[in-house]
Amino acid sequence: MSIQVREMSGLPEYLNQRMWDVPEMMFRGVADSNYELIPSIGRYKAKDPESHHRFERTILEEFKQRAVRYMSHDPRGEFEWLFLAQHYGIPTRLLDWTSNPLVAMYFACERNPDKECAVYKITMTRWYTNFGESDPFEIENIGGLRPRHTDIRYINQAGVFTIHPDPTKPIDLPNIAKYVFNSKIKDTIRWQLRKMGIHASFIYPSLESIARDVIHEHEGILEGGTIRSSGSLFEL
């Protein structure tokens, strides 16, 4: 896998990169730059590939059986079940991405304030569109998925996925860029993103997220000020 790593001085330099060219560009923000591009199910250890695959299949089927009672309608096919399982925390062979580079930047700076963070960028050339009755476990090549979203959270996040035939291995595709940011500028970037409308209550629409936003906006009072101020967007 060939990853082009670039150290970023801050949000202005990041915004000057080539990331607005084509709609096929996908971005993934990671709070620790050491995180690999591996789906959640791939991070589980098993004694052999067969046991790993059986675990993946079993937890998805068990989720489907227990989830039905809480649903007003059944998902249309196995892919939609996979999207739903991913949404509610079941480890799957899907990897979350976004088509919005600012959303990816938010996820990179959201947690682990002492860790160097990163945003991955890739231009996806293979997309799976006609799900029908296809089996996601029979996909032979890594490709992109644009699910039918009804949840406002995923709409705001511009969520897309990659699906991995072998989820235990990091994504292996050409022309992956990795933009790396020092941990010391995470908080500044978060504040700059807020000025652009990318904040907790946009990413996770809820009263809890509104509360998080209110606290973050007024933390300056604790230092004797009135409201947080970090200069203009392009002054770091």
DOKOL-357889 format. One record per residue (C-alpha): y, z, x. Coordinates in pm, 1 decimal. Example, Ala and Ser with C-alpha at 12.3 -4.5 7.8 and 13.67 -1.06 7.14 Angstrom:
<nodes>
yy->-450.0 zz->780.0 xx->1230.0 .
yy->-106.0 zz->714.0 xx->1367.0 .
</nodes>
This chain:
<nodes>
yy->0.0 zz->0.0 xx->0.0 .
yy->339.9 zz->-99.5 xx->135.5 .
yy->622.1 zz->134.1 xx->31.0 .
yy->977.7 zz->67.8 xx->143.8 .
yy->1129.2 zz->415.3 xx->194.4 .
yy->1508.5 zz->449.2 xx->187.2 .
yy->1705.9 zz->768.8 xx->239.8 .
yy->1987.1 zz->799.2 xx->-16.8 .
yy->2312.4 zz->986.4 xx->40.9 .
yy->2364.4 zz->1040.6 xx->-333.1 .
yy->2392.3 zz->882.0 xx->-674.8 .
yy->2659.1 zz->620.2 xx->-582.7 .
yy->2437.9 zz->467.8 xx->-311.9 .
yy->2139.3 zz->475.6 xx->-549.4 .
yy->2335.3 zz->289.4 xx->-818.1 .
yy->2417.5 zz->16.5 xx->-567.1 .
yy->2050.9 zz->-70.1 xx->-514.1 .
yy->1887.9 zz->-368.7 xx->-685.0 .
yy->1758.6 zz->-209.4 xx->-1002.7 .
yy->1930.8 zz->-396.5 xx->-1283.2 .
yy->1787.0 zz->-740.6 xx->-1206.9 .
yy->1491.8 zz->-786.4 xx->-1442.3 .
yy->1348.1 zz->-600.5 xx->-1744.3 .
yy->1011.7 zz->-570.3 xx->-1568.4 .
yy->1150.0 zz->-309.4 xx->-1326.9 .
yy->999.0 zz->36.8 xx->-1372.2 .
yy->1107.5 zz->369.6 xx->-1224.2 .
yy->941.0 zz->705.9 xx->-1173.5 .
yy->1125.8 zz->1016.9 xx->-1060.6 .
yy->934.5 zz->1289.5 xx->-875.9 .
yy->1076.3 zz->1635.1 xx->-804.5 .
yy->889.0 zz->1649.6 xx->-472.9 .
yy->899.8 zz->1337.8 xx->-254.9 .
yy->543.9 zz->1409.9 xx->-137.0 .
yy->399.1 zz->1344.9 xx->-484.0 .
yy->174.7 zz->1039.1 xx->-490.2 .
yy->158.1 zz->780.3 xx->-766.7 .
yy->-165.9 zz->907.7 xx->-918.5 .
yy->-227.3 zz->959.4 xx->-1294.0 .
yy->-285.1 zz->1316.7 xx->-1409.4 .
yy->-660.4 zz->1270.9 xx->-1463.7 .
yy->-693.2 zz->1152.1 xx->-1103.5 .
yy->-577.0 zz->1488.9 xx->-973.1 .
yy->-886.7 zz->1661.8 xx->-1111.6 .
yy->-1168.4 zz->1704.7 xx->-860.1 .
yy->-1530.2 zz->1633.6 xx->-950.1 .
yy->-1857.8 zz->1632.3 xx->-758.4 .
yy->-1900.5 zz->1257.9 xx->-813.8 .
yy->-1733.9 zz->962.2 xx->-993.6 .
yy->-1976.1 zz->981.7 xx->-1285.4 .
yy->-1885.2 zz->1345.6 xx->-1357.9 .
yy->-1516.1 zz->1261.6 xx->-1333.2 .
yy->-1548.5 zz->972.3 xx->-1576.4 .
yy->-1754.6 zz->1180.2 xx->-1820.2 .
yy->-1491.7 zz->1456.4 xx->-1813.9 .
yy->-1214.5 zz->1204.9 xx->-1885.8 .
yy->-1403.3 zz->1050.6 xx->-2178.5 .
yy->-1510.8 zz->1388.4 xx->-2319.2 .
yy->-1166.0 zz->1549.6 xx->-2331.9 .
yy->-1016.7 zz->1239.2 xx->-2495.9 .
yy->-1287.9 zz->1229.6 xx->-2764.0 .
yy->-1253.2 zz->1603.5 xx->-2824.7 .
yy->-877.1 zz->1565.8 xx->-2858.6 .
yy->-924.1 zz->1285.0 xx->-3112.8 .
yy->-1157.3 zz->1496.2 xx->-3325.0 .
yy->-929.3 zz->1799.5 xx->-3330.8 .
yy->-600.8 zz->1610.2 xx->-3367.9 .
yy->-689.5 zz->1424.2 xx->-3689.0 .
yy->-618.6 zz->1722.4 xx->-3914.4 .
yy->-256.8 zz->1733.2 xx->-3793.2 .
yy->-182.3 zz->1363.1 xx->-3835.4 .
yy->-43.9 zz->1169.9 xx->-4130.5 .
yy->-206.3 zz->847.1 xx->-4010.2 .
yy->-462.5 zz->742.9 xx->-3750.4 .
yy->-352.5 zz->567.6 xx->-3430.6 .
yy->-424.0 zz->195.4 xx->-3425.7 .
yy->-697.7 zz->160.6 xx->-3166.3 .
yy->-798.3 zz->330.6 xx->-2844.3 .
yy->-477.2 zz->253.9 xx->-2658.0 .
yy->-263.6 zz->434.6 xx->-2914.8 .
yy->-498.0 zz->732.9 xx->-2893.6 .
yy->-446.7 zz->728.5 xx->-2518.1 .
yy->-67.4 zz->721.3 xx->-2559.6 .
yy->-85.6 zz->1014.7 xx->-2801.3 .
yy->-314.6 zz->1216.3 xx->-2574.3 .
yy->-79.6 zz->1159.0 xx->-2279.8 .
yy->216.4 zz->1263.8 xx->-2493.0 .
yy->55.2 zz->1598.8 xx->-2577.5 .
yy->-67.0 zz->1684.8 xx->-2229.5 .
yy->-422.5 zz->1554.8 xx->-2210.2 .
yy->-476.5 zz->1418.2 xx->-1857.3 .
yy->-532.1 zz->1042.3 xx->-1878.6 .
yy->-542.0 zz->731.6 xx->-1661.9 .
yy->-185.1 zz->653.6 xx->-1766.9 .
yy->111.1 zz->716.5 xx->-1537.3 .
yy->454.1 zz->777.7 xx->-1693.1 .
yy->742.6 zz->550.1 xx->-1592.3 .
yy->1077.9 zz->456.9 xx->-1742.6 .
yy->1275.4 zz->134.9 xx->-1760.7 .
yy->1597.0 zz->337.9 xx->-1711.7 .
yy->1678.4 zz->422.9 xx->-1345.8 .
yy->1912.2 zz->704.9 xx->-1454.2 .
yy->1635.8 zz->872.1 xx->-1654.6 .
yy->1409.8 zz->851.7 xx->-1348.6 .
yy->1685.8 zz->1014.0 xx->-1142.6 .
yy->1706.6 zz->1297.3 xx->-1397.1 .
yy->1333.6 zz->1368.7 xx->-1364.9 .
yy->1362.6 zz->1365.8 xx->-985.3 .
yy->1634.7 zz->1634.6 xx->-992.2 .
yy->1511.4 zz->1837.9 xx->-1289.1 .
yy->1284.0 zz->2081.7 xx->-1102.0 .
yy->1196.7 zz->2217.5 xx->-757.1 .
yy->1556.3 zz->2268.6 xx->-633.6 .
yy->1435.9 zz->2335.2 xx->-277.2 .
yy->1225.1 zz->2019.4 xx->-249.2 .
yy->1332.3 zz->1674.7 xx->-134.6 .
yy->1295.2 zz->1441.5 xx->-434.7 .
yy->1242.7 zz->1069.7 xx->-483.7 .
yy->1254.0 zz->779.9 xx->-729.2 .
yy->991.3 zz->506.8 xx->-708.1 .
yy->1073.8 zz->153.5 xx->-819.1 .
yy->838.3 zz->-132.9 xx->-887.1 .
yy->865.3 zz->-472.5 xx->-1052.1 .
yy->556.3 zz->-498.0 xx->-1270.6 .
yy->417.1 zz->-851.3 xx->-1296.9 .
yy->112.4 zz->-775.2 xx->-1514.2 .
yy->165.1 zz->-638.9 xx->-1867.5 .
yy->-97.8 zz->-561.3 xx->-2130.2 .
yy->42.5 zz->-649.0 xx->-2471.6 .
yy->-238.9 zz->-728.9 xx->-2717.1 .
yy->-413.0 zz->-394.5 xx->-2742.1 .
yy->-615.7 zz->-468.9 xx->-3055.4 .
yy->-958.2 zz->-315.5 xx->-3024.5 .
yy->-956.5 zz->-329.1 xx->-2643.0 .
yy->-1109.3 zz->-44.5 xx->-2448.7 .
yy->-862.6 zz->108.5 xx->-2196.8 .
yy->-1160.9 zz->216.5 xx->-1986.7 .
yy->-1252.7 zz->-147.6 xx->-1925.8 .
yy->-917.5 zz->-250.5 xx->-1776.4 .
yy->-985.6 zz->-400.1 xx->-1431.8 .
yy->-633.3 zz->-423.6 xx->-1287.9 .
yy->-330.5 zz->-196.0 xx->-1279.4 .
yy->-78.5 zz->-315.4 xx->-1535.3 .
yy->218.7 zz->-207.4 xx->-1743.0 .
yy->212.7 zz->-91.6 xx->-2105.4 .
yy->499.4 zz->-79.9 xx->-2352.7 .
yy->374.9 zz->146.2 xx->-2634.1 .
yy->506.0 zz->151.0 xx->-2987.8 .
yy->725.8 zz->462.5 xx->-2975.8 .
yy->836.1 zz->654.4 xx->-3283.9 .
yy->918.3 zz->984.9 xx->-3111.9 .
yy->1291.1 zz->1007.0 xx->-3031.4 .
yy->1211.0 zz->1173.7 xx->-2699.3 .
yy->1020.2 zz->872.4 xx->-2570.6 .
yy->1278.6 zz->632.4 xx->-2711.6 .
yy->1557.0 zz->811.8 xx->-2523.8 .
yy->1346.7 zz->824.2 xx->-2209.2 .
yy->1275.9 zz->446.8 xx->-2230.2 .
yy->914.9 zz->535.1 xx->-2161.7 .
yy->662.3 zz->287.0 xx->-2028.1 .
yy->326.5 zz->338.0 xx->-1855.4 .
yy->95.1 zz->195.1 xx->-1597.1 .
yy->-278.1 zz->208.3 xx->-1665.0 .
yy->-516.9 zz->254.4 xx->-1373.1 .
yy->-878.8 zz->134.0 xx->-1354.5 .
yy->-943.0 zz->393.7 xx->-1082.6 .
yy->-707.9 zz->685.0 xx->-1156.2 .
yy->-822.3 zz->882.5 xx->-850.6 .
yy->-646.4 zz->640.8 xx->-612.6 .
yy->-269.6 zz->603.9 xx->-561.4 .
yy->-117.2 zz->288.0 xx->-706.1 .
yy->-169.2 zz->-2.9 xx->-466.2 .
yy->75.7 zz->-280.7 xx->-545.3 .
yy->321.8 zz->-475.4 xx->-330.2 .
yy->696.7 zz->-422.1 xx->-312.4 .
yy->721.8 zz->-57.3 xx->-409.8 .
yy->1054.6 zz->100.2 xx->-316.3 .
yy->1100.0 zz->474.9 xx->-273.1 .
yy->1450.1 zz->625.0 xx->-278.8 .
yy->1451.6 zz->971.4 xx->-120.8 .
yy->1716.7 zz->1240.4 xx->-181.0 .
yy->1784.6 zz->1563.2 xx->8.0 .
yy->1728.0 zz->1878.9 xx->-197.8 .
yy->2085.4 zz->1993.3 xx->-127.1 .
yy->2234.3 zz->1723.4 xx->-352.3 .
yy->2002.4 zz->1768.1 xx->-650.3 .
yy->2241.8 zz->1988.4 xx->-843.4 .
yy->2536.5 zz->1758.0 xx->-777.7 .
yy->2337.3 zz->1459.1 xx->-901.8 .
yy->2235.7 zz->1646.1 xx->-1215.4 .
yy->2600.9 zz->1713.6 xx->-1291.5 .
yy->2697.6 zz->1352.8 xx->-1228.9 .
yy->2415.9 zz->1235.0 xx->-1458.1 .
yy->2551.2 zz->1468.7 xx->-1724.6 .
yy->2883.6 zz->1281.8 xx->-1708.4 .
yy->2687.7 zz->964.8 xx->-1781.0 .
yy->2510.7 zz->1114.6 xx->-2082.5 .
yy->2178.7 zz->1189.5 xx->-1912.2 .
yy->2109.3 zz->1558.5 xx->-1974.8 .
yy->1839.6 zz->1786.1 xx->-2114.4 .
yy->1924.8 zz->1744.2 xx->-2483.1 .
yy->1917.6 zz->1364.1 xx->-2440.9 .
yy->1586.3 zz->1361.1 xx->-2253.2 .
yy->1424.8 zz->1631.5 xx->-2470.8 .
yy->1611.0 zz->1637.9 xx->-2804.5 .
yy->1575.0 zz->1995.0 xx->-2935.4 .
yy->1766.6 zz->2319.2 xx->-2983.0 .
yy->1601.7 zz->2457.3 xx->-2670.5 .
yy->1744.4 zz->2169.2 xx->-2466.5 .
yy->2089.3 zz->2220.4 xx->-2616.7 .
yy->2068.9 zz->2581.6 xx->-2497.6 .
yy->1979.0 zz->2463.2 xx->-2146.6 .
yy->2277.4 zz->2227.3 xx->-2146.7 .
yy->2518.1 zz->2498.9 xx->-2259.4 .
yy->2404.0 zz->2730.8 xx->-1980.0 .
yy->2425.9 zz->2460.7 xx->-1712.9 .
yy->2772.6 zz->2350.7 xx->-1825.5 .
yy->2920.9 zz->2699.6 xx->-1801.5 .
yy->2751.2 zz->2847.1 xx->-1495.4 .
yy->3084.9 zz->2813.0 xx->-1315.2 .
yy->3205.2 zz->3121.7 xx->-1502.3 .
yy->2962.8 zz->3328.5 xx->-1296.2 .
yy->3157.7 zz->3230.5 xx->-985.6 .
yy->3495.4 zz->3317.1 xx->-1137.9 .
yy->3578.3 zz->2970.5 xx->-1270.9 .
yy->3575.6 zz->2831.9 xx->-1622.2 .
yy->3358.1 zz->2519.8 xx->-1612.1 .
yy->3162.5 zz->2340.8 xx->-1346.6 .
yy->3363.5 zz->2080.3 xx->-1151.2 .
yy->3224.4 zz->1863.0 xx->-872.1 .
yy->3487.9 zz->1590.8 xx->-843.3 .
yy->3448.7 zz->1236.8 xx->-962.3 .
yy->3117.0 zz->1054.0 xx->-974.4 .
yy->3185.6 zz->872.5 xx->-649.7 .
yy->3307.5 zz->1171.8 xx->-451.8 .
yy->3021.2 zz->1359.4 xx->-284.9 .
</nodes>
